[in-house]
Amino acid sequence: MACASESSSDGGGQAASCAYHVLYQDRTYRDVANVEFTAGERLGSATVPPCDDTGGQDEGEQAGETTTAYEVDGISPELAVAVGDAPGDVVFVAAYTGDELPSEIRELTDGS
């Protein structure tokens, strides 16, 4: 099943501090728009941390939302995973090195 990821961090008027990111196996992943990919096998649970764009909440007071992480065919889970409730309804997220996407991920994005 082929999927195309659309960025969820640029819609809905979200502040930059609330950019969509996911925690999976001690790594932080951020969404990447315009990626053609195929979601594979279920890997396990991932966490979408709560957004605290006002700075008034103590981190320990809010629980994150749990979602499911899936393999992305042809890409190591250390670089990218797909997250969502079902393999056909997922968002592509990648682990960044600083502000740079790994070259394997840049090759999947439009215009590369």
C-alpha atoms as an extended CHARMM CRD file, in Angstrom:
* protein
*
       112  EXT
         1         1  MET       CA              0.0000000000        0.0000000000        0.0000000000  PROA      1               0.0000000000
         2         2  ALA       CA              1.5310000000        3.3100000000       -1.0520000000  PROA      2               0.0000000000
         3         3  CYS       CA              0.9920000000        6.3880000000        1.0720000000  PROA      3               0.0000000000
         4         4  ALA       CA              1.8070000000       10.0310000000        0.5950000000  PROA      4               0.0000000000
         5         5  SER       CA              2.4900000000       12.0370000000        3.7090000000  PROA      5               0.0000000000
         6         6  GLU       CA              1.1630000000       15.5520000000        4.0440000000  PROA      6               0.0000000000
         7         7  SER       CA              2.7010000000       17.7860000000        6.6810000000  PROA      7               0.0000000000
         8         8  SER       CA              0.4940000000       18.1790000000        9.7270000000  PROA      8               0.0000000000
         9         9  SER       CA              2.6660000000       20.8690000000       11.2670000000  PROA      9               0.0000000000
        10        10  ASP       CA              1.7580000000       23.5820000000        8.7640000000  PROA      10              0.0000000000
        11        11  GLY       CA             -2.0140000000       23.5390000000        9.1540000000  PROA      11              0.0000000000
        12        12  GLY       CA             -4.5120000000       24.5460000000       11.7540000000  PROA      12              0.0000000000
        13        13  GLY       CA             -2.6250000000       27.6360000000       12.8940000000  PROA      13              0.0000000000
        14        14  GLN       CA             -0.3100000000       25.6610000000       15.1480000000  PROA      14              0.0000000000
        15        15  ALA       CA              2.5760000000       27.5930000000       16.6240000000  PROA      15              0.0000000000
        16        16  ALA       CA              6.1020000000       26.5210000000       15.7240000000  PROA      16              0.0000000000
        17        17  SER       CA              6.5840000000       25.3120000000       19.2890000000  PROA      17              0.0000000000
        18        18  CYS       CA              3.8370000000       22.7660000000       18.6470000000  PROA      18              0.0000000000
        19        19  ALA       CA              5.2750000000       21.2570000000       15.5050000000  PROA      19              0.0000000000
        20        20  TYR       CA              4.2110000000       17.6360000000       15.1340000000  PROA      20              0.0000000000
        21        21  HSD       CA              6.7770000000       15.2620000000       16.5480000000  PROA      21              0.0000000000
        22        22  VAL       CA              6.7570000000       11.6880000000       17.7860000000  PROA      22              0.0000000000
        23        23  LEU       CA              8.8700000000        9.7770000000       20.2950000000  PROA      23              0.0000000000
        24        24  TYR       CA              9.7420000000        6.1910000000       19.4080000000  PROA      24              0.0000000000
        25        25  GLN       CA             12.5170000000        4.0890000000       20.9520000000  PROA      25              0.0000000000
        26        26  ASP       CA             14.3150000000        7.0680000000       22.5230000000  PROA      26              0.0000000000
        27        27  ARG       CA             14.3700000000        8.9760000000       19.2240000000  PROA      27              0.0000000000
        28        28  THR       CA             12.3970000000       12.0720000000       18.2200000000  PROA      28              0.0000000000
        29        29  TYR       CA             10.8550000000       12.1250000000       14.7560000000  PROA      29              0.0000000000
        30        30  ARG       CA              9.2590000000       15.0670000000       12.9330000000  PROA      30              0.0000000000
        31        31  ASP       CA              6.7870000000       14.9300000000       10.0890000000  PROA      31              0.0000000000
        32        32  VAL       CA              7.9870000000       15.3810000000        6.5250000000  PROA      32              0.0000000000
        33        33  ALA       CA              5.6700000000       16.5490000000        3.7440000000  PROA      33              0.0000000000
        34        34  ASN       CA              5.4640000000       15.2340000000        0.1920000000  PROA      34              0.0000000000
        35        35  VAL       CA              7.0100000000       11.8150000000        0.7460000000  PROA      35              0.0000000000
        36        36  GLU       CA              5.9930000000        8.7820000000       -1.2880000000  PROA      36              0.0000000000
        37        37  PHE       CA              6.3190000000        5.7130000000        0.9090000000  PROA      37              0.0000000000
        38        38  THR       CA              4.8100000000        2.3660000000        1.7670000000  PROA      38              0.0000000000
        39        39  ALA       CA              3.9400000000        1.5240000000        5.3580000000  PROA      39              0.0000000000
        40        40  GLY       CA              5.0630000000       -1.9290000000        6.4240000000  PROA      40              0.0000000000
        41        41  GLU       CA              4.8090000000       -4.0640000000        9.5330000000  PROA      41              0.0000000000
        42        42  ARG       CA              3.7080000000       -2.7600000000       12.9150000000  PROA      42              0.0000000000
        43        43  LEU       CA              6.7050000000       -1.8980000000       15.1070000000  PROA      43              0.0000000000
        44        44  GLY       CA              5.0660000000       -0.9450000000       18.3840000000  PROA      44              0.0000000000
        45        45  SER       CA              3.8070000000        2.0500000000       20.3320000000  PROA      45              0.0000000000
        46        46  ALA       CA              4.9790000000        5.6210000000       19.8500000000  PROA      46              0.0000000000
        47        47  THR       CA              4.0920000000        8.7630000000       21.7910000000  PROA      47              0.0000000000
        48        48  VAL       CA              2.9390000000       12.1400000000       20.5120000000  PROA      48              0.0000000000
        49        49  PRO       CA              3.9020000000       14.5270000000       23.3230000000  PROA      49              0.0000000000
        50        50  PRO       CA              1.3330000000       17.1400000000       24.3870000000  PROA      50              0.0000000000
        51        51  CYS       CA              1.7130000000       20.6520000000       23.0890000000  PROA      51              0.0000000000
        52        52  ASP       CA              2.5110000000       23.2480000000       25.7260000000  PROA      52              0.0000000000
        53        53  ASP       CA              2.7080000000       26.4260000000       23.6750000000  PROA      53              0.0000000000
        54        54  THR       CA              1.7590000000       28.6080000000       26.6440000000  PROA      54              0.0000000000
        55        55  GLY       CA              4.5370000000       27.4560000000       28.9720000000  PROA      55              0.0000000000
        56        56  GLY       CA              2.1210000000       27.1940000000       31.8960000000  PROA      56              0.0000000000
        57        57  GLN       CA              2.0380000000       23.4280000000       32.3080000000  PROA      57              0.0000000000
        58        58  ASP       CA              4.5920000000       21.2860000000       34.0740000000  PROA      58              0.0000000000
        59        59  GLU       CA              5.7750000000       18.5580000000       31.6550000000  PROA      59              0.0000000000
        60        60  GLY       CA              4.9960000000       15.8570000000       34.1910000000  PROA      60              0.0000000000
        61        61  GLU       CA              1.3590000000       16.9650000000       34.4080000000  PROA      61              0.0000000000
        62        62  GLN       CA              0.4430000000       16.0880000000       30.8240000000  PROA      62              0.0000000000
        63        63  ALA       CA              0.4680000000       12.6390000000       29.2870000000  PROA      63              0.0000000000
        64        64  GLY       CA              1.2680000000       12.1630000000       25.6260000000  PROA      64              0.0000000000
        65        65  GLU       CA             -1.0370000000       10.5210000000       23.1350000000  PROA      65              0.0000000000
        66        66  THR       CA             -0.1540000000        6.9540000000       22.2060000000  PROA      66              0.0000000000
        67        67  THR       CA             -0.1400000000        5.9260000000       18.5610000000  PROA      67              0.0000000000
        68        68  THR       CA              1.2830000000        3.0450000000       16.5320000000  PROA      68              0.0000000000
        69        69  ALA       CA              4.6080000000        3.0790000000       14.6910000000  PROA      69              0.0000000000
        70        70  TYR       CA              4.9860000000        1.1380000000       11.4270000000  PROA      70              0.0000000000
        71        71  GLU       CA              8.0240000000        0.3140000000        9.3050000000  PROA      71              0.0000000000
        72        72  VAL       CA              8.5800000000        2.3090000000        6.1420000000  PROA      72              0.0000000000
        73        73  ASP       CA              9.5270000000       -0.1080000000        3.3760000000  PROA      73              0.0000000000
        74        74  GLY       CA             13.1810000000        0.3050000000        2.4140000000  PROA      74              0.0000000000
        75        75  ILE       CA             14.0720000000        2.6810000000        5.2760000000  PROA      75              0.0000000000
        76        76  SER       CA             15.6080000000        1.8120000000        8.6510000000  PROA      76              0.0000000000
        77        77  PRO       CA             13.3330000000        2.6260000000       11.6310000000  PROA      77              0.0000000000
        78        78  GLU       CA             16.3050000000        4.5540000000       13.0210000000  PROA      78              0.0000000000
        79        79  LEU       CA             15.7670000000        7.0440000000       10.1670000000  PROA      79              0.0000000000
        80        80  ALA       CA             11.9910000000        7.0840000000        9.6780000000  PROA      80              0.0000000000
        81        81  VAL       CA              8.7310000000        5.4360000000       10.6690000000  PROA      81              0.0000000000
        82        82  ALA       CA              5.0770000000        5.8790000000        9.7920000000  PROA      82              0.0000000000
        83        83  VAL       CA              2.6850000000        6.6060000000       12.6550000000  PROA      83              0.0000000000
        84        84  GLY       CA             -1.0770000000        6.3850000000       12.9390000000  PROA      84              0.0000000000
        85        85  ASP       CA             -4.0040000000        4.2150000000       13.8790000000  PROA      85              0.0000000000
        86        86  ALA       CA             -3.7990000000        1.9050000000       10.8390000000  PROA      86              0.0000000000
        87        87  PRO       CA             -1.2290000000        1.2730000000        8.0780000000  PROA      87              0.0000000000
        88        88  GLY       CA             -3.4840000000        3.0020000000        5.5320000000  PROA      88              0.0000000000
        89        89  ASP       CA             -3.8550000000        6.1500000000        7.6480000000  PROA      89              0.0000000000
        90        90  VAL       CA             -0.3370000000        7.1170000000        8.6880000000  PROA      90              0.0000000000
        91        91  VAL       CA              2.0000000000       10.0970000000        8.7370000000  PROA      91              0.0000000000
        92        92  PHE       CA              5.6400000000        9.8150000000        7.6470000000  PROA      92              0.0000000000
        93        93  VAL       CA              8.0340000000       11.0210000000       10.3470000000  PROA      93              0.0000000000
        94        94  ALA       CA             11.8180000000       11.1570000000       10.1680000000  PROA      94              0.0000000000
        95        95  ALA       CA             14.6170000000       11.4520000000       12.6880000000  PROA      95              0.0000000000
        96        96  TYR       CA             16.6190000000       14.5820000000       11.9850000000  PROA      96              0.0000000000
        97        97  THR       CA             20.2970000000       15.1990000000       12.5920000000  PROA      97              0.0000000000
        98        98  GLY       CA             20.1860000000       18.8090000000       13.7160000000  PROA      98              0.0000000000
        99        99  ASP       CA             18.0500000000       20.5200000000       11.0690000000  PROA      99              0.0000000000
       100       100  GLU       CA             19.1030000000       18.1290000000        8.3000000000  PROA      100             0.0000000000
       101       101  LEU       CA             17.1180000000       15.2060000000        6.9800000000  PROA      101             0.0000000000
       102       102  PRO       CA             19.1260000000       12.0420000000        6.3520000000  PROA      102             0.0000000000
       103       103  SER       CA             20.0270000000       11.6860000000        2.6560000000  PROA      103             0.0000000000
       104       104  GLU       CA             17.8860000000        8.5350000000        2.3790000000  PROA      104             0.0000000000
       105       105  ILE       CA             14.8450000000       10.6230000000        3.3590000000  PROA      105             0.0000000000
       106       106  ARG       CA             15.6970000000       13.5960000000        1.1120000000  PROA      106             0.0000000000
       107       107  GLU       CA             15.6860000000       11.1690000000       -1.8220000000  PROA      107             0.0000000000
       108       108  LEU       CA             12.0210000000       10.3560000000       -1.0920000000  PROA      108             0.0000000000
       109       109  THR       CA             10.8310000000       13.9610000000       -1.0150000000  PROA      109             0.0000000000
       110       110  ASP       CA              9.4630000000       15.7430000000       -4.0560000000  PROA      110             0.0000000000
       111       111  GLY       CA             11.9540000000       17.8630000000       -5.9720000000  PROA      111             0.0000000000
       112       112  SER       CA             15.0810000000       16.0240000000       -4.8130000000  PROA      112             0.0000000000
